[in-house]
């Protein structure tokens, strides 16, 4: 898994690429929590994620909870078909704000 982080429009965009599984989810978790710690809204770009398992989903949930605790926002954007299927199975598509694109995600967190 690769992650790229950039700031744009007053938010942090975290783009995850590859598989987010037991091996890579600690890196994803660390990156996401560091971005939430900046106390800026976070848009997580999942367009490049081919596979995500329960440990990856747990990293996303923990990041969302951390953002909410500090009064910030975290949205998922451009979620790949495989990742969306996992989120839907866990009914987390009802918990997360999911946007069709990173641009829509940036608009949502403003």
N, C-alpha and C positions, 0 to 999 in steps of 0.2 A: 504494500500500500504506500502511496505517495500522498503527501498533503501540501497544498500551497495556501499561503495566507497573505491576504492583502487588504488594505483599507480603501474603502470607496464610499463616497456619499454619506460619511458619518457612521459607517458600519464596518464590521470586519467580515470579510468573506473567507470562509474556509472551504477549499475545494479538495474533496477526498477522491482518490483514484485507485482502482484495483479492488482487491478483496479486503473487506473489513471483517476479520475473523479472530479467533482466539490468539493467534500469533501477532497480528497487527493492531488489535483493538487497544492495547495499552498506549501505543503511540497516538492513535486517534483520540483517545480519552485525554491524554496530556495536552495535545494541541487544542482540543475543544475547550477544555477547562481554562487553559491559559488565555484563550481569546475571550471567553466569558469574563475572566478576571480583569480585562481591560475596561470593564463597565461601559461597553459600547454594544449596540445591538449586533447580533451575529446571524449571518446567513450561511447555512451549510449547503454547499453545492454537491449533490450526490449523483450528478449526471455521469460521472466516470466510475461509479461503483458497480461492479459486476455481481458481487455477492456480499451479503452482510449476514452474520449469524447473531445469536443471542447476545454474545459479548459486545459486538458492535452496536446493537440496539441499546444495550444497557449503557454504553458510553454516551449515546445520544440522549437517553432519558436523564442520566445524571447531569448532563450539560444543561438540558432544559430546566431541570429543577434548580440548579445553581443560578441560572439566569433569572428565574422567577424570584428567587430569594433576595437578589439584589435589585429587583425592580427593573430588570432589563428584558430584552426580547431575544428569542432564538427561533428562527424559522428554517424549514428545510426547503430547498429549491431544486428544480430540475431533477427530481428523484427518478433514477433509472427504474425500468420495469421490474427487474429482479428485486431491488431494494423496496420498491413500493409494495410488491406482493408480500414480502415479509412483514412490513409495517401493517398492512391490511389484515394479515392473519392474526397478528397480535392486537388488532384493533387500535393500534397507535396512530392510525391515520385520523382518528377522532381526537387525539391528544395534541399532536403537533399541528402547527399551521404549515401547510404544504402548498408551495407556489409552483407554477409551471415553469418559471424561469428565474434566474438570479436577479434580473431587473425587477420582476414582480416581487421578489423577496425583499429587495431594497426598498421598494415602495411601501411594502407592508410594515416594515420596521420603523419607518419614519414617524 
